Amino acid sequence: MRHLRNPSDVLNSLSSKATDPKYQYQRLYRNLFNPQFYLLAYQHIYVNHGSMTPGIDGTTMDGMGMERINSIIEKLRDHSYQPTPVRRQYIPKKNGKKRPLGIPSTDDKLVQEVVRMILESIYEPTFHHQSHGFRPGRSCHTALGQIQRTYTGVKWFVEGDIKGCFDNIDQHILTGILKRRIQDEHFIALIWKFLRAGYMENWTWNATYSGAAQGSVISPILANIYMNELDTFMSDYKQQFDRGDQRAYHAEYARRKARWYGYRKTTEKNWERYTEQERKERTAEIARRFEAWSSLPSMEPMDEKYRRILYCRYADDFLIGVIGSKQDAEQIRMDVKAFLAEKLHLELSMEKTLITNAADKANFLGYEVTVSRRGKHFVRRKQGPFRPSEGIVKLYVPKEKWMKRLLENENMIIRTGSDGKEMWKPVARSSFVNRAPVEIIAGFNAEIRGLYNYYALASNVSVLNKYYYIMQYSMYRTFACKYRCPMTKVIQRYKKDGIFAMDYVTPKGVQKRIEFYHDGFKQKEPMLMAEVDQLPRPVTVYNYHPSELIVRMLRGTCEFCGSHGNTVKVHHVAALKDLNPEKPWEAKMLSMRRKSLVVCDHCFALIQSDM
């Protein structure tokens, strides 16, 4: 293994050539013979929550070792490796429908993770900065932050919605895109095998003639490579669409401002000469003239010689901002629809791809997006003088989002009073009643913080105080139901100085205290996203620490019996709380506080025989 190149060096070398559009990548497949790549892939995957979820072959990460890795490499070397069909499950969507999720086998996850790292090194430096989904250092918040910063003055929104995007990716077009940069038939063939592996549903094999199975390790990077074609189209479209350097000055605005300024200066110069009545009249006239010019925009709002298009995408959701006419927005929608249909064989849903006036609210990534109208108030720029509060992008929390969360989690019920008005009543969380007291508070805190952290960019994030009130009393009622006592008694016992808290002792005997969330809901500024230049960036590879699993495995020492020099495997469990201290190896894992145990073949067979 010493003569093989370090994965960091390989990935950085690939990344350094990514921005050269003429460079063709060759001999990528040979990197799949490098065991160090699989150790790195294993390090990435085993910490994931779904690592112990079995694929169609029933295997998990349990029993992973160099013997298993070498077996995969040999199959890849003689081209006999064949991915197994993914196990299909369905997860509910917010709209009541279900999304298909593919669960690949563990060996396929390892190989796909190696392929993913190689593809990311090649394509990540070339992706457009308007793309935010499934990319390192990018998130929904970076997409929303881009909209807040750059969509100022937008007049129309086009809310993009593609019908079943990931399920309808044309695999032939995708491989054609890959072949533009990758001249390695074996590497392309391996990706083709994964795309065509099919899926098992109700014990029946189904072929996959389109799409990239959601849930597989490589589907996000493949989807981004595919959708990058749309990003490139929008970038080129912008070059043709944009017109003018700046809007024309509003002539009437300039005239009215000059009249106000001249009148004010004359008044200030001759102030001592005026009577009290004249002073009042001139002061009122200054205010009237100020209102007359400040109510108008300084630039011509409907300047036909100036227009702009802005674009932001997260996965298959995108939002286009248009500074122009509604006809411009309608034409853009038709052009995007034609491109998706002709070049990517995807269908734009015309019913859901709405054209929204920016003064109204467009929906994007769970937020409501709008552009403020001209008001009487002025706001200070970060640099420069005050300006009217017009054209500023505002993000809002939709009321139905947090209400639906409360109803789905059964934190409240809605009743109708005798007067026909709705009454929101907090109720006990039945699924939490049998939890430990500390887990109840931690569970409520996690849900409150999760919702707040996502909507912290919203201008009206303080409305979550209503959500918080329901959650607070739902928690009180949950404890009252658990202890079978009045809610007031729970509050009196655990709420001190306005804070609901409990003391507890950790398994190691440490005294700790947990408090119910009480930090309020203040708006937060979006993280400043660094400008994405087109320079290759170094690939960060995980550095192994002595206590990490890979180092423990390569040491070759059985952590249960202490033998050394034998082949070792790693025994994995999903959660420490499921372990039985009566079993020696599980007691060992509990004492180590680890969900993995490196053992020899003999000890692994012993463990398997007792499972």
C-alpha positions as CSV (number, residue, x, y, z in Angstrom):
1,M,0.0,0.0,0.0
2,R,3.0,2.3,0.4
3,H,3.7,2.6,-3.3
4,L,0.2,3.9,-3.9
5,R,-0.4,7.7,-3.9
6,N,-2.0,9.4,-1.0
7,P,-5.7,10.2,-1.7
8,S,-5.1,13.9,-0.8
9,D,-2.4,14.2,-3.5
10,V,-4.6,12.5,-6.1
11,L,-7.7,14.6,-5.4
12,N,-5.7,17.8,-5.2
13,S,-4.1,17.0,-8.5
14,L,-7.5,16.4,-10.1
15,S,-8.9,19.6,-8.7
16,S,-5.9,21.7,-9.9
17,K,-6.8,20.8,-13.6
18,A,-10.5,21.3,-13.2
19,T,-10.7,24.9,-14.4
20,D,-8.9,24.1,-17.7
21,P,-11.9,23.4,-20.0
22,K,-9.7,21.6,-22.5
23,Y,-8.2,19.2,-20.1
24,Q,-9.4,15.6,-20.4
25,Y,-9.2,13.3,-17.4
26,Q,-7.8,9.8,-18.1
27,R,-6.9,6.7,-16.0
28,L,-9.3,7.5,-13.2
29,Y,-10.4,3.9,-12.8
30,R,-7.0,2.9,-11.4
31,N,-7.6,5.0,-8.3
32,L,-10.3,2.4,-7.4
33,F,-7.5,-0.1,-6.7
34,N,-6.0,2.1,-3.9
35,P,-7.1,0.7,-0.5
36,Q,-6.4,4.1,1.1
37,F,-9.3,5.6,-0.8
38,Y,-11.6,3.0,0.7
39,L,-10.3,3.7,4.2
40,L,-11.0,7.3,3.7
41,A,-14.5,6.5,2.3
42,Y,-15.1,4.2,5.3
43,Q,-14.2,7.0,7.6
44,H,-16.7,9.3,5.9
45,I,-19.6,6.8,5.8
46,Y,-19.5,4.9,9.1
47,V,-20.3,8.0,11.2
48,N,-23.6,8.5,9.2
49,H,-26.8,7.6,10.9
50,G,-27.8,5.3,8.1
51,S,-24.6,3.3,8.0
52,M,-26.2,0.4,9.8
53,T,-29.2,0.3,7.5
54,P,-28.9,-2.9,5.4
55,G,-29.2,-2.9,1.7
56,I,-30.9,-5.6,-0.4
57,D,-28.1,-8.0,0.4
58,G,-28.7,-7.6,4.2
59,T,-25.1,-6.5,4.9
60,T,-24.1,-3.4,7.0
61,M,-20.9,-1.8,8.1
62,D,-20.6,-4.6,10.7
63,G,-17.6,-6.8,9.9
64,M,-15.7,-4.2,7.8
65,G,-12.0,-4.9,7.5
66,M,-9.1,-4.9,5.0
67,E,-10.1,-8.4,3.8
68,R,-13.5,-7.0,2.7
69,I,-11.9,-4.0,1.1
70,N,-9.4,-6.1,-0.8
71,S,-12.2,-8.3,-2.1
72,I,-14.0,-5.3,-3.5
73,I,-10.8,-4.1,-5.2
74,E,-10.2,-7.5,-6.8
75,K,-13.7,-7.5,-8.3
76,L,-13.1,-4.0,-9.7
77,R,-9.7,-5.0,-11.0
78,D,-11.1,-7.9,-13.1
79,H,-14.3,-5.9,-13.9
80,S,-16.5,-8.5,-12.3
81,Y,-17.9,-6.0,-9.8
82,Q,-21.7,-5.6,-10.2
83,P,-23.7,-3.2,-8.0
84,T,-26.7,-4.7,-6.2
85,P,-30.1,-3.2,-6.8
86,V,-31.0,-0.6,-4.2
87,R,-33.7,-1.3,-1.6
88,R,-36.5,1.2,-2.2
89,Q,-38.3,2.8,0.7
90,Y,-40.7,5.7,0.6
91,I,-40.5,8.7,2.9
92,P,-43.4,11.2,3.4
93,K,-43.1,14.7,1.8
94,K,-44.6,17.9,3.3
95,N,-47.3,17.9,0.6
96,G,-48.6,14.5,1.7
97,K,-47.0,12.6,-1.2
98,K,-44.1,10.2,-0.8
99,R,-40.5,10.4,-2.1
100,P,-38.8,7.2,-3.2
101,L,-35.5,6.6,-1.4
102,G,-32.9,4.1,-2.5
103,I,-30.8,2.3,0.0
104,P,-27.6,0.8,-1.6
105,S,-25.6,-2.1,-0.1
106,T,-22.7,-1.3,2.1
107,D,-20.0,-2.3,-0.4
108,D,-21.7,-0.1,-3.0
109,K,-21.7,2.8,-0.6
110,L,-17.9,2.4,-0.2
111,V,-17.3,2.3,-4.0
112,Q,-19.7,5.2,-4.6
113,E,-18.0,7.3,-2.0
114,V,-14.7,6.9,-3.7
115,V,-16.3,7.8,-7.1
116,R,-18.0,10.7,-5.4
117,M,-14.7,12.1,-4.1
118,I,-13.1,11.8,-7.5
119,L,-16.1,13.5,-9.3
120,E,-16.3,16.3,-6.7
121,S,-12.6,17.1,-7.2
122,I,-13.2,17.3,-11.0
123,Y,-16.5,19.3,-11.0
124,E,-16.8,21.3,-7.8
125,P,-14.3,24.0,-8.9
126,T,-16.3,24.5,-12.1
127,F,-19.8,24.8,-10.6
128,H,-21.5,28.2,-10.8
129,H,-21.7,30.3,-7.6
130,Q,-25.5,30.5,-8.0
131,S,-25.8,26.7,-7.2
132,H,-26.1,25.9,-3.5
133,G,-27.5,22.3,-3.1
134,F,-25.4,19.4,-2.0
135,R,-22.1,21.3,-2.1
136,P,-19.4,21.7,0.5
137,G,-19.7,25.0,2.4
138,R,-23.2,25.6,0.8
139,S,-26.6,25.3,2.3
140,C,-30.2,26.7,2.1
141,H,-28.9,29.7,4.1
142,T,-26.2,30.6,1.6
143,A,-28.9,30.5,-1.2
144,L,-31.2,32.7,0.8
145,G,-28.3,35.0,1.7
146,Q,-27.5,35.4,-2.0
147,I,-31.0,36.4,-2.7
148,Q,-31.0,38.9,0.2
149,R,-27.9,40.5,-1.1
150,T,-28.3,40.5,-4.8
151,Y,-32.1,40.6,-5.6
152,T,-32.5,44.3,-4.5
153,G,-34.9,46.1,-6.8
154,V,-36.3,43.0,-8.4
155,K,-39.8,43.6,-10.0
156,W,-40.8,40.0,-10.8
157,F,-40.1,36.5,-9.5
158,V,-40.2,33.3,-11.5
159,E,-40.6,30.3,-9.1
160,G,-39.0,27.3,-10.8
161,D,-40.5,23.9,-10.3
162,I,-39.3,20.8,-12.2
163,K,-41.5,17.7,-12.3
164,G,-39.7,14.8,-10.6
165,C,-36.3,16.2,-11.5
166,F,-34.1,13.5,-9.9
167,D,-36.3,10.6,-11.1
168,N,-36.3,11.9,-14.7
169,I,-32.6,12.6,-15.3
170,D,-31.8,11.2,-18.7
171,Q,-28.9,8.8,-18.1
172,H,-27.7,9.0,-21.6
173,I,-27.4,12.8,-21.5
174,L,-25.7,12.5,-18.1
175,T,-23.0,10.1,-19.3
176,G,-22.6,12.4,-22.4
177,I,-21.9,15.3,-20.0
178,L,-19.4,13.2,-18.1
179,K,-17.6,12.1,-21.3
180,R,-16.8,15.8,-22.1
181,R,-14.2,15.8,-19.4
182,I,-13.6,12.1,-18.6
183,Q,-11.9,10.0,-21.2
184,D,-11.9,6.7,-19.2
185,E,-14.4,4.2,-20.4
186,H,-14.0,1.9,-17.4
187,F,-14.8,4.7,-15.0
188,I,-17.8,5.8,-17.0
189,A,-18.9,2.2,-17.3
190,L,-18.9,1.8,-13.5
191,I,-21.1,4.9,-13.1
192,W,-23.4,3.5,-15.8
193,K,-23.6,0.2,-13.8
194,F,-24.7,2.2,-10.7
195,L,-27.3,4.1,-12.7
196,R,-28.7,0.9,-14.2
197,A,-28.6,-1.3,-11.1
198,G,-32.3,-1.1,-10.6
199,Y,-34.2,-1.3,-7.4
200,M,-36.1,-3.9,-5.4
201,E,-39.6,-3.2,-4.3
202,N,-41.9,-5.8,-2.8
203,W,-39.3,-8.5,-3.6
204,T,-39.5,-7.5,-7.3
205,W,-36.6,-6.2,-9.3
206,N,-37.4,-3.0,-11.3
207,A,-35.1,-1.6,-14.0
208,T,-34.0,2.1,-13.8
209,Y,-34.0,3.6,-17.3
210,S,-33.9,7.2,-16.0
211,G,-33.0,9.1,-12.8
212,A,-30.3,8.9,-10.2
213,A,-31.6,7.0,-7.1
214,Q,-32.2,9.5,-4.3
215,G,-30.4,8.1,-1.2
216,S,-27.3,6.7,-3.1
217,V,-24.0,8.3,-2.3
218,I,-23.3,9.6,-5.8
219,S,-26.8,10.8,-6.7
220,P,-26.2,14.4,-5.3
221,I,-23.0,15.0,-7.2
222,L,-24.4,13.5,-10.4
223,A,-27.6,15.6,-10.1
224,N,-25.4,18.7,-9.7
225,I,-23.3,17.8,-12.7
226,Y,-26.6,17.4,-14.7
227,M,-28.2,20.6,-13.3
228,N,-25.0,22.6,-13.9
229,E,-26.1,22.7,-17.5
230,L,-29.1,24.8,-16.5
231,D,-26.8,27.1,-14.5
232,T,-24.6,27.5,-17.5
233,F,-27.6,28.3,-19.7
234,M,-28.8,30.9,-17.2
235,S,-25.4,32.5,-17.1
236,D,-25.3,32.7,-20.9
237,Y,-28.9,33.9,-20.9
238,K,-28.0,36.7,-18.5
239,Q,-25.3,38.0,-20.9
240,Q,-27.9,38.4,-23.6
241,F,-30.8,39.6,-21.4
242,D,-29.1,42.3,-19.3
243,R,-29.3,45.7,-20.8
244,G,-27.9,49.1,-19.8
245,D,-25.4,50.2,-17.1
246,Q,-27.9,51.8,-14.8
247,R,-31.5,53.1,-14.9
248,A,-32.2,56.5,-16.3
249,Y,-32.6,59.3,-13.7
250,H,-36.2,60.2,-12.9
251,A,-36.6,63.8,-14.2
252,E,-39.6,64.7,-12.0
253,Y,-37.7,63.3,-8.9
254,A,-34.7,65.6,-9.7
255,R,-37.0,68.7,-10.2
256,R,-39.0,68.2,-7.0
257,K,-35.8,67.6,-5.0
258,A,-34.3,70.8,-6.4
259,R,-37.4,72.8,-5.5
260,W,-37.3,71.4,-1.9
261,Y,-33.6,72.0,-1.5
262,G,-33.8,75.6,-2.8
263,Y,-36.8,76.5,-0.7
264,R,-35.2,75.0,2.4
265,K,-31.9,76.9,1.9
266,T,-33.8,80.2,1.3
267,T,-35.8,79.6,4.4
268,E,-32.7,78.9,6.5
269,K,-30.9,82.0,5.1
270,N,-33.8,84.4,5.9
271,W,-35.2,82.7,9.0
272,E,-34.6,85.7,11.3
273,R,-36.6,88.0,9.0
274,Y,-39.8,85.9,9.1
275,T,-42.7,86.4,11.5
276,E,-43.9,83.5,13.6
277,Q,-46.7,82.8,11.2
278,E,-44.4,82.9,8.2
279,R,-42.0,80.4,9.9
280,K,-44.9,78.0,10.4
281,E,-46.0,78.3,6.8
282,R,-42.5,77.8,5.4
283,T,-41.8,74.9,7.7
284,A,-45.1,73.2,6.6
285,E,-44.1,73.9,2.9
286,I,-40.7,72.4,3.4
287,A,-42.3,69.2,4.8
288,R,-44.8,69.1,1.9
289,R,-42.0,69.5,-0.7
290,F,-39.9,66.9,1.0
291,E,-42.9,64.5,0.9
292,A,-43.3,65.3,-2.8
293,W,-39.8,64.3,-3.9
294,S,-39.1,61.5,-1.4
295,S,-42.2,59.6,-2.4
296,L,-40.8,59.2,-5.9
297,P,-38.0,56.8,-7.0
298,S,-34.7,58.5,-7.9
299,M,-34.4,56.3,-11.0
300,E,-36.9,55.6,-13.7
301,P,-38.7,52.4,-12.5
302,M,-39.9,51.4,-16.0
303,D,-36.8,52.3,-18.0
304,E,-37.0,50.1,-21.1
305,K,-33.3,50.6,-21.7
306,Y,-32.4,48.9,-18.4
307,R,-33.1,45.3,-17.3
308,R,-31.5,42.6,-15.3
309,I,-32.0,38.9,-14.6
310,L,-30.8,37.1,-11.4
311,Y,-30.8,33.4,-10.7
312,C,-30.3,31.1,-7.7
313,R,-30.7,27.4,-7.5
314,Y,-30.8,24.8,-4.6
315,A,-31.0,21.3,-5.9
316,D,-34.1,21.2,-8.2
317,D,-35.6,24.4,-6.8
318,F,-34.7,27.7,-8.4
319,L,-35.8,31.3,-8.1
320,I,-35.3,33.8,-10.9
321,G,-35.5,37.6,-10.2
322,V,-36.3,40.0,-13.1
323,I,-35.8,43.7,-13.2
324,G,-38.0,44.4,-16.2
325,S,-41.6,43.9,-17.4
326,K,-44.0,41.0,-16.8
327,Q,-43.6,40.1,-20.4
328,D,-39.9,39.6,-19.8
329,A,-40.6,37.3,-16.9
330,E,-43.1,35.3,-19.1
331,Q,-40.5,35.0,-21.9
332,I,-37.9,33.8,-19.5
333,R,-40.2,31.1,-18.2
334,M,-40.9,29.9,-21.7
335,D,-37.2,29.9,-22.6
336,V,-36.2,27.9,-19.5
337,K,-39.0,25.4,-20.2
338,A,-37.7,25.0,-23.8
339,F,-34.1,24.5,-22.6
340,L,-35.1,21.9,-20.0
341,A,-37.2,20.0,-22.5
342,E,-34.8,20.0,-25.4
343,K,-31.4,19.7,-23.7
344,L,-32.1,17.9,-20.4
345,H,-35.4,16.1,-21.2
346,L,-36.9,17.6,-18.0
347,E,-40.4,19.1,-17.7
348,L,-41.0,22.5,-16.1
349,S,-44.4,22.4,-14.3
350,M,-46.2,25.5,-15.7
351,E,-48.9,25.2,-13.0
352,K,-46.3,25.5,-10.2
353,T,-43.7,27.7,-12.0
354,L,-45.4,30.9,-10.9
355,I,-44.7,34.5,-12.0
356,T,-45.1,36.6,-8.9
357,N,-44.9,40.4,-8.5
358,A,-42.0,41.1,-6.2
359,A,-44.3,43.2,-4.0
360,D,-46.2,40.0,-3.2
361,K,-44.6,36.9,-1.7
362,A,-42.8,34.2,-3.6
363,N,-42.0,30.8,-2.0
364,F,-38.4,29.5,-2.0
365,L,-36.9,26.9,0.4
366,G,-39.7,27.3,2.9
367,Y,-39.4,31.1,3.2
368,E,-41.6,33.8,1.7
369,V,-39.5,36.2,-0.3
370,T,-40.7,39.7,-1.1
371,V,-39.2,43.1,-2.1
372,S,-40.2,46.1,0.0
373,R,-42.2,49.0,-1.4
374,R,-41.3,52.6,-0.9
375,G,-42.1,53.8,2.6
376,K,-41.8,56.9,4.6
377,H,-38.9,55.6,6.6
378,F,-35.2,55.9,5.5
379,V,-32.6,53.2,6.3
380,R,-28.9,53.7,6.6
381,R,-26.6,51.9,4.2
382,K,-23.5,50.1,5.5
383,Q,-21.6,52.8,3.6
384,G,-23.0,56.1,2.4
385,P,-26.0,58.2,3.3
386,F,-29.5,57.2,4.2
387,R,-31.8,56.0,1.4
388,P,-35.6,55.2,1.1
389,S,-36.6,51.7,2.3
390,E,-37.5,50.5,-1.2
391,G,-36.4,47.5,-3.1
392,I,-35.0,45.7,-0.1
393,V,-35.4,41.9,-0.1
394,K,-37.3,40.6,2.9
395,L,-37.6,37.0,4.0
396,Y,-40.6,35.9,6.1
397,V,-41.6,32.8,8.1
398,P,-44.9,31.5,6.6
399,K,-47.5,31.0,9.4
400,E,-48.6,27.6,8.0
401,K,-45.1,26.2,8.4
402,W,-44.9,26.4,12.2
403,M,-48.6,25.7,12.6
404,K,-48.3,22.6,10.6
405,R,-45.3,21.5,12.7
406,L,-47.3,21.8,15.9
407,L,-50.2,19.9,14.4
408,E,-48.1,17.1,12.9
409,N,-46.2,16.6,16.1
410,E,-49.4,16.6,18.1
411,N,-48.4,19.6,20.3
412,M,-51.7,21.3,20.0
413,I,-55.3,20.8,18.8
414,I,-57.5,23.4,17.2
415,R,-61.1,23.8,18.4
416,T,-63.8,26.1,17.3
417,G,-65.6,28.2,19.9
418,S,-69.2,29.0,20.1
419,D,-68.5,32.3,18.4
420,G,-66.9,30.5,15.5
421,K,-63.3,31.5,16.3
422,E,-60.4,29.1,16.4
423,M,-58.9,28.2,19.7
424,W,-55.4,26.7,19.9
425,K,-55.0,24.4,22.8
426,P,-51.6,22.9,23.8
427,V,-51.7,19.2,24.6
428,A,-49.4,16.6,26.0
429,R,-47.0,15.0,23.5
430,S,-48.0,11.4,23.8
431,S,-44.9,10.1,22.0
432,F,-42.7,11.8,24.7
433,V,-44.5,10.8,27.8
434,N,-42.5,7.6,28.4
435,R,-39.2,9.2,27.8
436,A,-36.8,10.1,30.7
437,P,-37.4,13.7,32.0
438,V,-34.1,14.9,30.6
439,E,-34.9,13.4,27.1
440,I,-38.3,15.2,27.1
441,I,-36.7,18.6,27.7
442,A,-33.9,17.8,25.2
443,G,-36.5,16.7,22.6
444,F,-38.5,19.9,22.9
445,N,-35.3,22.0,22.8
446,A,-34.1,20.3,19.7
447,E,-37.3,21.0,17.8
448,I,-37.5,24.6,18.9
449,R,-33.8,25.3,18.1
450,G,-34.1,23.5,14.8
451,L,-37.0,25.6,13.6
452,Y,-35.5,28.8,14.9
453,N,-32.1,28.1,13.4
454,Y,-33.6,27.5,10.0
455,Y,-35.9,30.6,10.0
456,A,-33.4,32.9,11.8
457,L,-32.9,35.0,8.6
458,A,-36.6,36.0,8.5
459,S,-37.6,39.6,9.3
460,N,-40.6,38.3,11.2
461,V,-38.8,35.5,13.1
462,S,-40.2,36.9,16.3
463,V,-43.5,35.3,15.4
464,L,-42.0,32.0,16.6
465,N,-42.8,33.3,20.1
466,K,-46.3,32.0,19.3
467,Y,-44.9,28.6,18.4
468,Y,-42.7,28.7,21.5
469,Y,-45.8,29.4,23.8
470,I,-47.6,26.3,22.4
471,M,-44.4,24.2,22.8
472,Q,-43.8,25.4,26.3
473,Y,-47.3,24.5,27.6
474,S,-47.2,21.2,25.6
475,M,-44.1,20.3,27.5
476,Y,-45.7,21.2,30.8
477,R,-48.7,19.0,30.0
478,T,-46.4,16.2,28.9
479,F,-44.7,16.2,32.3
480,A,-48.1,16.5,34.0
481,C,-49.3,13.4,32.1
482,K,-46.1,11.6,32.9
483,Y,-46.2,12.3,36.7
484,R,-50.1,12.2,36.8
485,C,-50.3,15.5,38.5
486,P,-51.7,19.0,37.7
487,M,-49.7,21.2,35.3
488,T,-49.4,23.9,37.9
489,K,-47.6,21.6,40.3
490,V,-45.0,20.7,37.5
491,I,-44.4,24.5,36.9
492,Q,-44.0,25.2,40.6
493,R,-41.6,22.4,41.1
494,Y,-39.2,22.9,38.2
495,K,-39.6,26.6,37.1
496,K,-37.3,29.0,39.1
497,D,-36.6,32.6,38.1
498,G,-38.6,32.1,34.9
499,I,-36.5,29.1,33.7
500,F,-37.8,25.6,33.6
501,A,-34.8,23.3,34.4
502,M,-33.8,19.9,35.9
503,D,-30.7,18.5,37.4
504,Y,-29.4,15.1,36.4
505,V,-26.4,12.8,36.7
506,T,-24.6,11.4,33.7
507,P,-23.6,7.7,33.4
508,K,-20.1,8.8,34.5
509,G,-21.5,10.4,37.7
510,V,-21.2,14.0,36.6
511,Q,-23.8,16.4,37.9
512,K,-25.4,18.5,35.1
513,R,-28.4,20.7,34.5
514,I,-30.6,21.0,31.5
515,E,-32.8,24.1,30.9
516,F,-35.8,24.5,28.6
517,Y,-35.0,26.9,25.8
518,H,-35.3,30.6,26.8
519,D,-33.0,32.6,24.6
520,G,-35.7,34.3,22.5
521,F,-36.0,34.6,18.7
522,K,-33.9,37.4,17.3
523,Q,-33.1,37.8,13.6
524,K,-29.7,36.8,12.5
525,E,-27.5,38.0,9.6
526,P,-26.8,35.5,6.9
527,M,-23.2,34.3,6.9
528,L,-21.1,36.2,4.3
529,M,-20.4,33.7,1.5
530,A,-17.0,34.1,0.1
531,E,-16.9,35.0,-3.6
532,V,-16.4,31.9,-5.6
533,D,-13.5,32.4,-7.9
534,Q,-12.6,29.9,-10.6
535,L,-9.3,28.9,-9.0
536,P,-8.8,25.3,-8.0
537,R,-9.1,24.8,-4.2
538,P,-7.2,22.2,-2.2
539,V,-9.2,19.2,-1.2
540,T,-9.5,18.7,2.5
541,V,-8.9,15.1,3.6
542,Y,-9.7,13.9,7.1
543,N,-6.5,13.6,9.2
544,Y,-6.6,10.4,11.3
545,H,-6.2,10.8,15.0
546,P,-4.9,8.0,17.2
547,S,-8.3,7.3,18.7
548,E,-10.0,7.2,15.3
549,L,-11.5,4.0,13.9
550,I,-9.1,3.7,10.9
551,V,-6.0,3.9,13.1
552,R,-7.5,1.4,15.5
553,M,-8.2,-1.0,12.6
554,L,-4.8,-0.6,11.0
555,R,-3.1,-1.3,14.3
556,G,-4.3,-4.9,13.9
557,T,-4.9,-5.5,17.7
558,C,-8.1,-7.1,18.9
559,E,-9.7,-4.7,21.4
560,F,-11.6,-7.6,23.0
561,C,-9.1,-10.4,23.5
562,G,-5.9,-8.4,23.0
563,S,-4.4,-10.6,20.3
564,H,-2.2,-9.0,17.7
565,G,-1.1,-9.9,14.1
566,N,-4.4,-11.5,13.0
567,T,-6.8,-10.0,10.5
568,V,-9.3,-7.8,12.2
569,K,-12.8,-6.6,11.5
570,V,-14.9,-3.9,13.0
571,H,-18.1,-4.7,14.9
572,H,-20.6,-1.9,14.7
573,V,-23.8,-1.1,16.6
574,A,-26.4,1.5,15.8
575,A,-26.7,3.0,19.3
576,L,-25.0,2.6,22.7
577,K,-28.4,2.6,24.5
578,D,-29.2,-0.8,22.8
579,L,-26.2,-2.5,24.3
580,N,-26.6,-5.1,27.0
581,P,-23.9,-4.8,29.8
582,E,-24.3,-8.5,30.6
583,K,-22.5,-9.4,27.3
584,P,-18.8,-9.0,27.7
585,W,-18.1,-7.4,24.3
586,E,-21.0,-5.0,24.7
587,A,-19.8,-4.1,28.2
588,K,-16.4,-3.4,26.6
589,M,-18.1,-1.0,24.1
590,L,-20.0,0.7,26.9
591,S,-16.8,1.2,28.9
592,M,-15.1,2.6,25.8
593,R,-18.2,4.7,25.0
594,R,-17.8,3.7,21.3
595,K,-20.3,2.2,18.8
596,S,-17.4,0.2,17.2
597,L,-15.1,-2.5,18.4
598,V,-12.1,-3.8,16.5
599,V,-11.9,-7.6,16.9
600,C,-10.1,-10.6,15.4
601,D,-11.8,-13.2,13.3
602,H,-12.4,-15.5,16.3
603,C,-14.0,-12.8,18.5
604,F,-16.1,-11.6,15.6
605,A,-17.4,-15.1,15.0
606,L,-18.2,-15.3,18.7
607,I,-20.1,-12.0,18.6
608,Q,-22.0,-13.0,15.5
609,S,-23.0,-16.4,17.0
610,D,-24.7,-14.6,19.9
611,M,-26.6,-12.0,17.9
